[in-house]
Amino acid sequence: MSQEDVYSFLKSHPNQWFSIKEIAFKLNKPISNVQRACYKLYKWKEIKRKIKKRPNNRYFYIFKIKEEN
């Protein structure tokens, strides 16, 4: 599992936001690997991240590819 898998998945869906669980399910990869890849891609400013709130008042991150200028 590399950042390239996550990056190419997000790039193929440019206008959608995905949680780590959704990305892991669609790529059939462990959540921990996807989480690590998303953190690195966000740190390198390749993807966007925002916080979303669940009904039970818990927060989680959703990710999207950055728009290119």
C-alpha positions, 0 to 999 in steps of 0.5 A: 500500500502506497500513497500512490494508490490513495492519490490515484483513487482520489484523483479519479473522483475529483469532486467527492469527499471520502472518509478513511473507511470508505477509501479503505473499503473501495481499495480493499486495503487495511484502514491503518495503511490508508490512514497513514497514506492520507496523513502523509499526502495531507502533510505534503499538501497533495490532498485536502482535509476537513472535519465532519461530525457524526450524529453521536457528536464524534468527529472524523476527517474526510479527504479530497484531491486538491484542485489544480490551478 
